[in-house]
Amino acid sequence: MQELRRTPLYDFHVGHGGRMVDFAGWEMPVQYRSILEEHKVVRRTAGLFDVSHMGEVDIRGKDAEKFINFLVTNDIGKMYPGRVVYSPMCDDSGGVVDDLLVYLRGPEEYFLCINAGNIAKDVAWMRLHAAPYEVEIRDRSDDYALIAVQGPLAATILQSLTGAKLERVKYYHFVEGTVAGIHCMISRTGYTGEDGFELYHAAGDARALAEQVWSAGSPLGLELAGLGARDSLRLEAGYPLYGHELSTEISPLAAGLAWTVKFSKGCDFIGRTMLEREKVTGGKGGVVFFRTGDRRIVRADTPVFGPSGGQVGRVLSGTLSPMLNEAIGSAWIESSAIGQALTVDIRGTTVGLSVTRPPFVELKRT
């Protein structure tokens, strides 16, 4: 059995009572006191998350822009230093290899944040396609730690620790600066649907930074939050999670992310031919989000049935929405069944799925 990896904040989590679990090969806190309460505090004040298991990659060189624009479906050609772009990265069939963030730090200097479970696969994929381009690809995942402060009071808490003017940092933008005396990429991004920041910094500085953010934020209501709340928050916001709403079998178009596929960007990109075909002819199905009016959670891989009683799909993600106090989730549904009445069976009880356009709750992101 492979030994679990630990982030630089492992001792911090254990010291604060985090319940540790295996997540994508990493020993991470699923919760501290209560997933329900951690979720609510992020919506009301702020939560502190460790996301240091995420991967980081530097791509530099004369052809960096051309290479990344070929690699991902979104258009990075219009980026400027300080800008962040979200994009799927597809294979030739239009399936998703991963979804990631692209940061432009300076001329010919890009920084990518990729999913923890995909680091080795993603870096190999990038290097496989880099040969025609004059670029340097460096896996920096072990060099960085990453904490996220998310919630309505995130900016207030962090502003007390930095000279950077956070009110000037727009959503999906970043600045380089110091937080509590530690150099960080201060990124106004996150996966909760709330306002907040993600702080990329040297792995060796992680414990000191987390402790100082925690000390500054606690009097204002900041609480520690784990993976459980992170998942329920992102699902409540309607954000996809790789391996659930996005995969090599689920394209960006099927996942409802057509806005990330820029056919107009004036260059070829991996998966373009198949995605253009899918746009014209339609795919085999698509992702829908639902609520149930019932508190019983609909688990991933639960079969979804159509009006005739036959299976027409399966659940991709499911949780209890702490804010709505009812089960919510996402499902893959065959094209012929989209728009029809959908049900699932929960321990012998038929429960209807009410298809809903996310987010499920009002978000207060600036």
Contacts in CASP RR format, 6 or more apart in sequence:
PFRMAT RR
TARGET T0000
AUTHOR 0000-0000-0000
METHOD contacts of the structure
MODEL  1
MQELRRTPLYDFHVGHGGRMVDFAGWEMPVQYRSILEEHKVVRRTAGLFD
VSHMGEVDIRGKDAEKFINFLVTNDIGKMYPGRVVYSPMCDDSGGVVDDL
LVYLRGPEEYFLCINAGNIAKDVAWMRLHAAPYEVEIRDRSDDYALIAVQ
GPLAATILQSLTGAKLERVKYYHFVEGTVAGIHCMISRTGYTGEDGFELY
HAAGDARALAEQVWSAGSPLGLELAGLGARDSLRLEAGYPLYGHELSTEI
SPLAAGLAWTVKFSKGCDFIGRTMLEREKVTGGKGGVVFFRTGDRRIVRA
DTPVFGPSGGQVGRVLSGTLSPMLNEAIGSAWIESSAIGQALTVDIRGTT
VGLSVTRPPFVELKRT
2 25 0 8 1.000
4 22 0 8 1.000
4 25 0 8 1.000
4 26 0 8 1.000
4 27 0 8 1.000
5 25 0 8 1.000
5 26 0 8 1.000
5 27 0 8 1.000
5 53 0 8 1.000
6 26 0 8 1.000
6 27 0 8 1.000
7 26 0 8 1.000
7 28 0 8 1.000
7 50 0 8 1.000
7 52 0 8 1.000
7 53 0 8 1.000
7 145 0 8 1.000
7 206 0 8 1.000
8 52 0 8 1.000
8 145 0 8 1.000
8 203 0 8 1.000
8 204 0 8 1.000
8 206 0 8 1.000
8 207 0 8 1.000
9 50 0 8 1.000
9 52 0 8 1.000
9 145 0 8 1.000
9 147 0 8 1.000
9 206 0 8 1.000
9 207 0 8 1.000
9 210 0 8 1.000
10 20 0 8 1.000
10 27 0 8 1.000
11 207 0 8 1.000
12 50 0 8 1.000
12 206 0 8 1.000
12 207 0 8 1.000
12 210 0 8 1.000
12 211 0 8 1.000
13 20 0 8 1.000
13 28 0 8 1.000
13 29 0 8 1.000
13 50 0 8 1.000
13 224 0 8 1.000
14 20 0 8 1.000
16 32 0 8 1.000
16 224 0 8 1.000
17 29 0 8 1.000
17 32 0 8 1.000
18 29 0 8 1.000
18 30 0 8 1.000
18 31 0 8 1.000
18 32 0 8 1.000
18 224 0 8 1.000
18 226 0 8 1.000
19 29 0 8 1.000
19 30 0 8 1.000
19 31 0 8 1.000
19 32 0 8 1.000
20 27 0 8 1.000
20 28 0 8 1.000
20 29 0 8 1.000
20 30 0 8 1.000
21 27 0 8 1.000
21 28 0 8 1.000
21 29 0 8 1.000
21 30 0 8 1.000
21 227 0 8 1.000
22 28 0 8 1.000
23 30 0 8 1.000
23 53 0 8 1.000
23 116 0 8 1.000
23 227 0 8 1.000
24 53 0 8 1.000
24 115 0 8 1.000
24 116 0 8 1.000
24 117 0 8 1.000
25 116 0 8 1.000
25 117 0 8 1.000
26 53 0 8 1.000
26 116 0 8 1.000
28 50 0 8 1.000
28 53 0 8 1.000
28 226 0 8 1.000
28 227 0 8 1.000
29 50 0 8 1.000
29 224 0 8 1.000
29 226 0 8 1.000
29 227 0 8 1.000
30 226 0 8 1.000
30 227 0 8 1.000
30 228 0 8 1.000
31 38 0 8 1.000
31 226 0 8 1.000
31 227 0 8 1.000
31 228 0 8 1.000
31 229 0 8 1.000
32 38 0 8 1.000
32 223 0 8 1.000
32 224 0 8 1.000
32 225 0 8 1.000
32 226 0 8 1.000
35 226 0 8 1.000
35 228 0 8 1.000
35 229 0 8 1.000
35 232 0 8 1.000
35 322 0 8 1.000
36 320 0 8 1.000
36 322 0 8 1.000
37 223 0 8 1.000
38 47 0 8 1.000
38 223 0 8 1.000
38 224 0 8 1.000
38 225 0 8 1.000
38 226 0 8 1.000
38 228 0 8 1.000
38 229 0 8 1.000
39 225 0 8 1.000
39 228 0 8 1.000
39 229 0 8 1.000
39 232 0 8 1.000
39 233 0 8 1.000
39 236 0 8 1.000
39 322 0 8 1.000
39 323 0 8 1.000
40 322 0 8 1.000
40 323 0 8 1.000
41 47 0 8 1.000
41 221 0 8 1.000
41 223 0 8 1.000
41 225 0 8 1.000
42 150 0 8 1.000
42 151 0 8 1.000
42 192 0 8 1.000
42 194 0 8 1.000
42 225 0 8 1.000
42 229 0 8 1.000
42 233 0 8 1.000
43 151 0 8 1.000
43 152 0 8 1.000
43 194 0 8 1.000
43 233 0 8 1.000
43 323 0 8 1.000
43 361 0 8 1.000
44 152 0 8 1.000
45 151 0 8 1.000
45 152 0 8 1.000
45 153 0 8 1.000
45 220 0 8 1.000
45 221 0 8 1.000
45 222 0 8 1.000
45 223 0 8 1.000
46 149 0 8 1.000
46 150 0 8 1.000
46 151 0 8 1.000
46 152 0 8 1.000
46 153 0 8 1.000
46 154 0 8 1.000
46 157 0 8 1.000
46 196 0 8 1.000
46 217 0 8 1.000
46 220 0 8 1.000
46 221 0 8 1.000
46 222 0 8 1.000
46 223 0 8 1.000
47 149 0 8 1.000
47 150 0 8 1.000
47 151 0 8 1.000
47 154 0 8 1.000
47 222 0 8 1.000
47 223 0 8 1.000
47 224 0 8 1.000
47 225 0 8 1.000
48 147 0 8 1.000
48 148 0 8 1.000
48 149 0 8 1.000
48 210 0 8 1.000
48 213 0 8 1.000
48 214 0 8 1.000
48 222 0 8 1.000
48 223 0 8 1.000
48 224 0 8 1.000
48 225 0 8 1.000
49 147 0 8 1.000
49 148 0 8 1.000
49 149 0 8 1.000
49 150 0 8 1.000
49 225 0 8 1.000
49 226 0 8 1.000
49 230 0 8 1.000
50 145 0 8 1.000
50 146 0 8 1.000
50 147 0 8 1.000
50 210 0 8 1.000
50 226 0 8 1.000
51 146 0 8 1.000
51 147 0 8 1.000
51 148 0 8 1.000
51 198 0 8 1.000
51 230 0 8 1.000
52 144 0 8 1.000
52 145 0 8 1.000
52 146 0 8 1.000
52 147 0 8 1.000
52 203 0 8 1.000
52 206 0 8 1.000
53 116 0 8 1.000
54 113 0 8 1.000
54 114 0 8 1.000
54 115 0 8 1.000
54 116 0 8 1.000
54 141 0 8 1.000
54 146 0 8 1.000
55 113 0 8 1.000
55 114 0 8 1.000
55 115 0 8 1.000
55 116 0 8 1.000
55 119 0 8 1.000
55 139 0 8 1.000
55 140 0 8 1.000
55 141 0 8 1.000
55 144 0 8 1.000
56 111 0 8 1.000
56 112 0 8 1.000
56 113 0 8 1.000
56 114 0 8 1.000
56 139 0 8 1.000
56 140 0 8 1.000
56 141 0 8 1.000
56 143 0 8 1.000
56 144 0 8 1.000
56 146 0 8 1.000
56 200 0 8 1.000
57 111 0 8 1.000
57 112 0 8 1.000
57 114 0 8 1.000
57 122 0 8 1.000
57 123 0 8 1.000
57 126 0 8 1.000
57 137 0 8 1.000
57 138 0 8 1.000
57 139 0 8 1.000
57 140 0 8 1.000
57 141 0 8 1.000
58 109 0 8 1.000
58 110 0 8 1.000
58 111 0 8 1.000
58 112 0 8 1.000
58 136 0 8 1.000
58 137 0 8 1.000
58 138 0 8 1.000
58 140 0 8 1.000
59 67 0 8 1.000
59 68 0 8 1.000
59 110 0 8 1.000
59 111 0 8 1.000
59 112 0 8 1.000
59 126 0 8 1.000
59 135 0 8 1.000
59 136 0 8 1.000
59 137 0 8 1.000
59 138 0 8 1.000
60 108 0 8 1.000
60 109 0 8 1.000
60 110 0 8 1.000
60 135 0 8 1.000
60 136 0 8 1.000
60 138 0 8 1.000
61 108 0 8 1.000
61 109 0 8 1.000
61 134 0 8 1.000
61 135 0 8 1.000
61 136 0 8 1.000
62 108 0 8 1.000
62 134 0 8 1.000
62 135 0 8 1.000
63 133 0 8 1.000
63 134 0 8 1.000
63 135 0 8 1.000
64 108 0 8 1.000
64 109 0 8 1.000
64 110 0 8 1.000
64 133 0 8 1.000
64 135 0 8 1.000
65 76 0 8 1.000
65 77 0 8 1.000
65 108 0 8 1.000
65 110 0 8 1.000
66 133 0 8 1.000
66 267 0 8 1.000
67 129 0 8 1.000
67 130 0 8 1.000
67 133 0 8 1.000
67 135 0 8 1.000
68 76 0 8 1.000
68 102 0 8 1.000
68 110 0 8 1.000
68 112 0 8 1.000
69 75 0 8 1.000
69 76 0 8 1.000
69 77 0 8 1.000
69 265 0 8 1.000
69 267 0 8 1.000
69 269 0 8 1.000
70 129 0 8 1.000
70 133 0 8 1.000
70 267 0 8 1.000
70 268 0 8 1.000
70 269 0 8 1.000
70 270 0 8 1.000
71 89 0 8 1.000
71 126 0 8 1.000
71 129 0 8 1.000
71 269 0 8 1.000
71 270 0 8 1.000
72 87 0 8 1.000
72 88 0 8 1.000
72 89 0 8 1.000
72 90 0 8 1.000
72 100 0 8 1.000
72 102 0 8 1.000
72 269 0 8 1.000
73 87 0 8 1.000
73 88 0 8 1.000
73 89 0 8 1.000
73 90 0 8 1.000
73 252 0 8 1.000
73 260 0 8 1.000
73 261 0 8 1.000
73 262 0 8 1.000
73 269 0 8 1.000
73 271 0 8 1.000
73 272 0 8 1.000
73 275 0 8 1.000
74 85 0 8 1.000
74 86 0 8 1.000
74 87 0 8 1.000
74 88 0 8 1.000
74 102 0 8 1.000
74 260 0 8 1.000
74 261 0 8 1.000
74 262 0 8 1.000
75 85 0 8 1.000
75 262 0 8 1.000
75 264 0 8 1.000
75 265 0 8 1.000
76 85 0 8 1.000
76 87 0 8 1.000
76 102 0 8 1.000
76 104 0 8 1.000
76 110 0 8 1.000
77 265 0 8 1.000
79 85 0 8 1.000
79 102 0 8 1.000
79 104 0 8 1.000
80 104 0 8 1.000
81 104 0 8 1.000
81 105 0 8 1.000
81 106 0 8 1.000
81 107 0 8 1.000
82 103 0 8 1.000
82 104 0 8 1.000
82 105 0 8 1.000
82 173 0 8 1.000
82 174 0 8 1.000
82 175 0 8 1.000
83 103 0 8 1.000
83 104 0 8 1.000
83 172 0 8 1.000
83 173 0 8 1.000
84 101 0 8 1.000
84 102 0 8 1.000
84 103 0 8 1.000
84 172 0 8 1.000
84 173 0 8 1.000
84 174 0 8 1.000
84 187 0 8 1.000
84 189 0 8 1.000
85 101 0 8 1.000
85 102 0 8 1.000
85 172 0 8 1.000
86 99 0 8 1.000
86 100 0 8 1.000
86 101 0 8 1.000
86 102 0 8 1.000
86 172 0 8 1.000
86 260 0 8 1.000
87 99 0 8 1.000
87 100 0 8 1.000
87 102 0 8 1.000
87 260 0 8 1.000
88 96 0 8 1.000
88 98 0 8 1.000
88 99 0 8 1.000
88 100 0 8 1.000
88 246 0 8 1.000
88 252 0 8 1.000
88 257 0 8 1.000
88 260 0 8 1.000
88 261 0 8 1.000
89 96 0 8 1.000
89 97 0 8 1.000
89 98 0 8 1.000
89 99 0 8 1.000
89 100 0 8 1.000
89 122 0 8 1.000
89 125 0 8 1.000
89 270 0 8 1.000
90 96 0 8 1.000
90 97 0 8 1.000
90 251 0 8 1.000
90 252 0 8 1.000
90 269 0 8 1.000
90 270 0 8 1.000
90 271 0 8 1.000
90 275 0 8 1.000
91 97 0 8 1.000
91 248 0 8 1.000
91 270 0 8 1.000
91 271 0 8 1.000
92 270 0 8 1.000
92 271 0 8 1.000
92 273 0 8 1.000
92 274 0 8 1.000
93 248 0 8 1.000
93 271 0 8 1.000
93 274 0 8 1.000
94 251 0 8 1.000
94 252 0 8 1.000
94 270 0 8 1.000
94 271 0 8 1.000
94 274 0 8 1.000
94 275 0 8 1.000
94 278 0 8 1.000
95 247 0 8 1.000
95 248 0 8 1.000
95 249 0 8 1.000
95 250 0 8 1.000
95 251 0 8 1.000
95 252 0 8 1.000
95 271 0 8 1.000
95 274 0 8 1.000
96 242 0 8 1.000
96 246 0 8 1.000
96 247 0 8 1.000
96 248 0 8 1.000
96 250 0 8 1.000
96 251 0 8 1.000
96 252 0 8 1.000
96 255 0 8 1.000
97 118 0 8 1.000
97 121 0 8 1.000
97 122 0 8 1.000
97 125 0 8 1.000
97 248 0 8 1.000
98 114 0 8 1.000
98 115 0 8 1.000
98 118 0 8 1.000
98 121 0 8 1.000
98 122 0 8 1.000
98 242 0 8 1.000
99 115 0 8 1.000
99 240 0 8 1.000
99 242 0 8 1.000
99 246 0 8 1.000
100 112 0 8 1.000
100 113 0 8 1.000
100 114 0 8 1.000
100 115 0 8 1.000
100 122 0 8 1.000
101 112 0 8 1.000
101 113 0 8 1.000
101 187 0 8 1.000
101 189 0 8 1.000
102 110 0 8 1.000
102 111 0 8 1.000
102 112 0 8 1.000
103 110 0 8 1.000
103 111 0 8 1.000
103 112 0 8 1.000
103 113 0 8 1.000
103 174 0 8 1.000
103 185 0 8 1.000
103 187 0 8 1.000
104 110 0 8 1.000
105 111 0 8 1.000
105 176 0 8 1.000
105 185 0 8 1.000
111 185 0 8 1.000
113 146 0 8 1.000
113 200 0 8 1.000
114 122 0 8 1.000
115 122 0 8 1.000
115 242 0 8 1.000
118 242 0 8 1.000
119 139 0 8 1.000
119 141 0 8 1.000
123 137 0 8 1.000
123 139 0 8 1.000
126 137 0 8 1.000
127 137 0 8 1.000
129 270 0 8 1.000
130 137 0 8 1.000
142 203 0 8 1.000
143 202 0 8 1.000
143 203 0 8 1.000
144 200 0 8 1.000
144 201 0 8 1.000
144 202 0 8 1.000
144 203 0 8 1.000
145 200 0 8 1.000
145 201 0 8 1.000
145 202 0 8 1.000
145 203 0 8 1.000
145 204 0 8 1.000
145 205 0 8 1.000
145 206 0 8 1.000
145 209 0 8 1.000
146 198 0 8 1.000
146 199 0 8 1.000
146 200 0 8 1.000
146 201 0 8 1.000
147 198 0 8 1.000
147 199 0 8 1.000
147 201 0 8 1.000
147 206 0 8 1.000
147 209 0 8 1.000
147 210 0 8 1.000
147 213 0 8 1.000
148 190 0 8 1.000
148 191 0 8 1.000
148 192 0 8 1.000
148 196 0 8 1.000
148 197 0 8 1.000
148 198 0 8 1.000
148 199 0 8 1.000
149 157 0 8 1.000
149 158 0 8 1.000
149 196 0 8 1.000
149 197 0 8 1.000
149 199 0 8 1.000
149 213 0 8 1.000
149 222 0 8 1.000
150 190 0 8 1.000
150 192 0 8 1.000
150 193 0 8 1.000
150 194 0 8 1.000
150 195 0 8 1.000
150 196 0 8 1.000
150 197 0 8 1.000
150 225 0 8 1.000
150 233 0 8 1.000
151 192 0 8 1.000
151 194 0 8 1.000
151 195 0 8 1.000
151 196 0 8 1.000
151 364 0 8 1.000
152 194 0 8 1.000
152 195 0 8 1.000
152 364 0 8 1.000
153 217 0 8 1.000
153 220 0 8 1.000
153 221 0 8 1.000
153 222 0 8 1.000
154 194 0 8 1.000
154 195 0 8 1.000
154 196 0 8 1.000
154 197 0 8 1.000
155 166 0 8 1.000
155 167 0 8 1.000
155 195 0 8 1.000
155 196 0 8 1.000
155 197 0 8 1.000
155 366 0 8 1.000
156 220 0 8 1.000
157 213 0 8 1.000
157 216 0 8 1.000
157 217 0 8 1.000
157 220 0 8 1.000
157 222 0 8 1.000
158 166 0 8 1.000
158 179 0 8 1.000
158 186 0 8 1.000
158 197 0 8 1.000
158 213 0 8 1.000
159 166 0 8 1.000
160 216 0 8 1.000
161 179 0 8 1.000
161 180 0 8 1.000
161 181 0 8 1.000
161 212 0 8 1.000
161 213 0 8 1.000
161 216 0 8 1.000
162 177 0 8 1.000
162 178 0 8 1.000
162 179 0 8 1.000
162 180 0 8 1.000
162 186 0 8 1.000
163 177 0 8 1.000
163 178 0 8 1.000
164 175 0 8 1.000
164 177 0 8 1.000
164 178 0 8 1.000
164 179 0 8 1.000
164 186 0 8 1.000
166 186 0 8 1.000
166 188 0 8 1.000
166 197 0 8 1.000
168 175 0 8 1.000
169 175 0 8 1.000
169 186 0 8 1.000
169 188 0 8 1.000
169 197 0 8 1.000
170 188 0 8 1.000
171 188 0 8 1.000
171 189 0 8 1.000
171 195 0 8 1.000
171 365 0 8 1.000
171 366 0 8 1.000
172 188 0 8 1.000
172 189 0 8 1.000
173 187 0 8 1.000
173 188 0 8 1.000
174 185 0 8 1.000
174 186 0 8 1.000
174 187 0 8 1.000
174 188 0 8 1.000
174 189 0 8 1.000
175 185 0 8 1.000
175 186 0 8 1.000
176 183 0 8 1.000
176 184 0 8 1.000
176 185 0 8 1.000
176 186 0 8 1.000
177 183 0 8 1.000
177 184 0 8 1.000
177 185 0 8 1.000
177 186 0 8 1.000
178 184 0 8 1.000
179 186 0 8 1.000
179 199 0 8 1.000
179 201 0 8 1.000
179 209 0 8 1.000
179 212 0 8 1.000
179 213 0 8 1.000
180 208 0 8 1.000
180 209 0 8 1.000
180 212 0 8 1.000
180 213 0 8 1.000
180 216 0 8 1.000
182 201 0 8 1.000
182 202 0 8 1.000
182 205 0 8 1.000
182 208 0 8 1.000
182 209 0 8 1.000
183 201 0 8 1.000
183 202 0 8 1.000
183 205 0 8 1.000
184 199 0 8 1.000
184 200 0 8 1.000
184 201 0 8 1.000
184 209 0 8 1.000
185 199 0 8 1.000
185 200 0 8 1.000
185 201 0 8 1.000
186 197 0 8 1.000
186 199 0 8 1.000
187 197 0 8 1.000
187 198 0 8 1.000
187 199 0 8 1.000
187 200 0 8 1.000
188 195 0 8 1.000
188 196 0 8 1.000
188 197 0 8 1.000
189 196 0 8 1.000
189 197 0 8 1.000
189 198 0 8 1.000
190 196 0 8 1.000
190 197 0 8 1.000
190 198 0 8 1.000
191 230 0 8 1.000
191 233 0 8 1.000
191 234 0 8 1.000
191 237 0 8 1.000
191 239 0 8 1.000
192 230 0 8 1.000
192 233 0 8 1.000
192 234 0 8 1.000
192 237 0 8 1.000
193 233 0 8 1.000
193 234 0 8 1.000
193 237 0 8 1.000
193 239 0 8 1.000
193 359 0 8 1.000
193 363 0 8 1.000
193 365 0 8 1.000
194 233 0 8 1.000
194 363 0 8 1.000
194 364 0 8 1.000
194 365 0 8 1.000
195 364 0 8 1.000
195 365 0 8 1.000
195 366 0 8 1.000
196 365 0 8 1.000
199 209 0 8 1.000
199 213 0 8 1.000
201 209 0 8 1.000
213 222 0 8 1.000
214 222 0 8 1.000
214 224 0 8 1.000
216 222 0 8 1.000
231 241 0 8 1.000
231 317 0 8 1.000
231 319 0 8 1.000
232 319 0 8 1.000
232 320 0 8 1.000
232 321 0 8 1.000
232 322 0 8 1.000
234 241 0 8 1.000
235 241 0 8 1.000
235 317 0 8 1.000
235 318 0 8 1.000
235 319 0 8 1.000
235 321 0 8 1.000
235 328 0 8 1.000
235 329 0 8 1.000
235 330 0 8 1.000
236 321 0 8 1.000
236 323 0 8 1.000
236 324 0 8 1.000
236 328 0 8 1.000
236 358 0 8 1.000
236 359 0 8 1.000
236 360 0 8 1.000
236 361 0 8 1.000
237 358 0 8 1.000
237 359 0 8 1.000
237 360 0 8 1.000
237 361 0 8 1.000
237 363 0 8 1.000
238 289 0 8 1.000
238 330 0 8 1.000
238 358 0 8 1.000
238 359 0 8 1.000
238 360 0 8 1.000
240 246 0 8 1.000
240 255 0 8 1.000
240 257 0 8 1.000
240 287 0 8 1.000
241 317 0 8 1.000
244 300 0 8 1.000
244 316 0 8 1.000
244 317 0 8 1.000
244 330 0 8 1.000
245 255 0 8 1.000
245 287 0 8 1.000
245 316 0 8 1.000
245 317 0 8 1.000
245 330 0 8 1.000
246 252 0 8 1.000
246 255 0 8 1.000
246 257 0 8 1.000
250 286 0 8 1.000
250 287 0 8 1.000
250 332 0 8 1.000
251 274 0 8 1.000
251 275 0 8 1.000
251 278 0 8 1.000
252 258 0 8 1.000
252 260 0 8 1.000
252 261 0 8 1.000
252 275 0 8 1.000
253 261 0 8 1.000
253 275 0 8 1.000
253 278 0 8 1.000
253 279 0 8 1.000
253 282 0 8 1.000
253 283 0 8 1.000
254 278 0 8 1.000
254 283 0 8 1.000
254 284 0 8 1.000
254 285 0 8 1.000
254 286 0 8 1.000
254 287 0 8 1.000
254 332 0 8 1.000
255 286 0 8 1.000
255 287 0 8 1.000
256 286 0 8 1.000
256 287 0 8 1.000
258 279 0 8 1.000
261 275 0 8 1.000
263 272 0 8 1.000
263 275 0 8 1.000
263 276 0 8 1.000
263 279 0 8 1.000
282 335 0 8 1.000
283 335 0 8 1.000
284 334 0 8 1.000
284 335 0 8 1.000
285 332 0 8 1.000
285 333 0 8 1.000
285 334 0 8 1.000
285 335 0 8 1.000
285 338 0 8 1.000
286 332 0 8 1.000
286 333 0 8 1.000
286 335 0 8 1.000
286 338 0 8 1.000
287 316 0 8 1.000
287 330 0 8 1.000
287 331 0 8 1.000
287 332 0 8 1.000
287 333 0 8 1.000
288 330 0 8 1.000
288 331 0 8 1.000
288 333 0 8 1.000
288 338 0 8 1.000
288 342 0 8 1.000
288 355 0 8 1.000
289 328 0 8 1.000
289 329 0 8 1.000
289 330 0 8 1.000
289 355 0 8 1.000
289 356 0 8 1.000
289 357 0 8 1.000
289 358 0 8 1.000
289 360 0 8 1.000
290 298 0 8 1.000
290 328 0 8 1.000
290 329 0 8 1.000
290 330 0 8 1.000
290 331 0 8 1.000
290 342 0 8 1.000
290 353 0 8 1.000
290 354 0 8 1.000
290 355 0 8 1.000
290 356 0 8 1.000
291 321 0 8 1.000
291 324 0 8 1.000
291 326 0 8 1.000
291 327 0 8 1.000
291 328 0 8 1.000
291 329 0 8 1.000
291 353 0 8 1.000
291 354 0 8 1.000
291 356 0 8 1.000
291 360 0 8 1.000
292 298 0 8 1.000
292 326 0 8 1.000
292 327 0 8 1.000
292 328 0 8 1.000
292 351 0 8 1.000
292 352 0 8 1.000
292 353 0 8 1.000
292 354 0 8 1.000
293 326 0 8 1.000
293 327 0 8 1.000
293 354 0 8 1.000
294 326 0 8 1.000
294 327 0 8 1.000
294 346 0 8 1.000
294 351 0 8 1.000
295 320 0 8 1.000
295 325 0 8 1.000
295 326 0 8 1.000
295 327 0 8 1.000
296 327 0 8 1.000
296 346 0 8 1.000
296 347 0 8 1.000
296 349 0 8 1.000
296 351 0 8 1.000
297 318 0 8 1.000
297 319 0 8 1.000
297 320 0 8 1.000
297 327 0 8 1.000
298 315 0 8 1.000
298 318 0 8 1.000
298 327 0 8 1.000
298 329 0 8 1.000
298 344 0 8 1.000
298 346 0 8 1.000
298 351 0 8 1.000
298 353 0 8 1.000
299 315 0 8 1.000
299 318 0 8 1.000
300 315 0 8 1.000
300 316 0 8 1.000
300 317 0 8 1.000
300 318 0 8 1.000
301 314 0 8 1.000
301 315 0 8 1.000
302 314 0 8 1.000
302 315 0 8 1.000
302 344 0 8 1.000
302 345 0 8 1.000
302 346 0 8 1.000
303 311 0 8 1.000
303 313 0 8 1.000
303 314 0 8 1.000
303 315 0 8 1.000
303 344 0 8 1.000
303 345 0 8 1.000
304 311 0 8 1.000
304 312 0 8 1.000
304 313 0 8 1.000
304 314 0 8 1.000
304 315 0 8 1.000
304 331 0 8 1.000
304 333 0 8 1.000
304 342 0 8 1.000
304 343 0 8 1.000
304 344 0 8 1.000
304 353 0 8 1.000
305 311 0 8 1.000
305 312 0 8 1.000
305 342 0 8 1.000
305 343 0 8 1.000
305 344 0 8 1.000
305 345 0 8 1.000
306 312 0 8 1.000
306 337 0 8 1.000
306 340 0 8 1.000
306 341 0 8 1.000
306 342 0 8 1.000
306 343 0 8 1.000
307 340 0 8 1.000
307 341 0 8 1.000
309 343 0 8 1.000
312 333 0 8 1.000
312 334 0 8 1.000
312 336 0 8 1.000
312 337 0 8 1.000
312 340 0 8 1.000
312 342 0 8 1.000
313 331 0 8 1.000
313 332 0 8 1.000
313 333 0 8 1.000
313 334 0 8 1.000
313 337 0 8 1.000
314 331 0 8 1.000
314 332 0 8 1.000
315 329 0 8 1.000
315 330 0 8 1.000
315 331 0 8 1.000
315 344 0 8 1.000
316 329 0 8 1.000
316 330 0 8 1.000
316 331 0 8 1.000
316 332 0 8 1.000
317 329 0 8 1.000
317 330 0 8 1.000
318 327 0 8 1.000
318 328 0 8 1.000
318 329 0 8 1.000
318 330 0 8 1.000
319 327 0 8 1.000
319 328 0 8 1.000
319 329 0 8 1.000
320 326 0 8 1.000
320 327 0 8 1.000
320 328 0 8 1.000
321 327 0 8 1.000
321 328 0 8 1.000
321 360 0 8 1.000
321 361 0 8 1.000
323 360 0 8 1.000
323 361 0 8 1.000
324 360 0 8 1.000
324 361 0 8 1.000
328 356 0 8 1.000
328 360 0 8 1.000
331 342 0 8 1.000
331 353 0 8 1.000
333 342 0 8 1.000
339 355 0 8 1.000
341 352 0 8 1.000
342 352 0 8 1.000
342 353 0 8 1.000
342 355 0 8 1.000
343 350 0 8 1.000
343 351 0 8 1.000
343 352 0 8 1.000
343 353 0 8 1.000
344 350 0 8 1.000
344 351 0 8 1.000
344 352 0 8 1.000
344 353 0 8 1.000
345 351 0 8 1.000
END
